[in-house]
């Protein structure tokens, strides 16, 4: 029989599952046989993903959750565990935001917004997922960091710092959880042409100064993409959401049973460390 990644009979929780990478991850776990519980700030998006998972023949459920709010994360984990009949096999924290304001122009409010979701949200997930998985002495947690967290950039400085914090938290959690048979790893996506990158292109065009904000038109964005961003990728093309989702499913599977505390980068060679 061919080698397969099979999550049949397992329960997976994915945050930020209403769109983008989180949605792609949730659907891919369902395609691998998992029942998938979802958390998302926007209820309509989360419920739409539930419908798509159920259309694949898998069970799904949803609780509205802002990961920056600890009480909402607690409620989400409790609901996901109940959905799984008292068991939770995989927790993926894909909830996250970006800020395109330059370090020289950003505000305290903008930095707090960024860190509340990316860093505090990760802390909340780890704080309340680890005890559940450690008690059952098995399970996986996958955080979503970024190649921006692997080293400093001359842009997106606060975002880089928030994702570097996610990597550090992941590694610390992996050390804490290893003796219980629980693995904790991080996925570092590369350059994916999502709505987030449309914001970045606008920021690049206007020197990262929010006072100069005026969106590019479609042709201007495409020209800037091809002349700058695309050239950063040795393989010559952006990654797709499914590339990140496939790597996440692998990392949570038994094929990666000896991998913990690691950051798996999927970026077409943009960073080589």
Buried (B, 14 or more C-beta within 10 A) or exposed (E): EEEEBEBEEBBBBBBBBBBBBBBBBBBBBBBBBBBBBBBBBEEEBBBBBBEBBBEEEBBBBBBBBBBBBBEBBBBBBEBBBEBBEEBBBBBBBBBBBBBBBBBEEBEEEBBEBBBBBBBBBBBBBBBBBBEBBBEBEBBBBBBBBBBBBBEEEEBBBBBBBBBBBBBBBBBEBBEBBEEBEBBBBBBBBBBBBBEBBBBBBBBBBBEBEBEEBEEBEEEEBEEBBEEEBBEBBEEEEBBEBEBBBBBBBBBBBEEBEEBBBBBBBBBBEBBEE
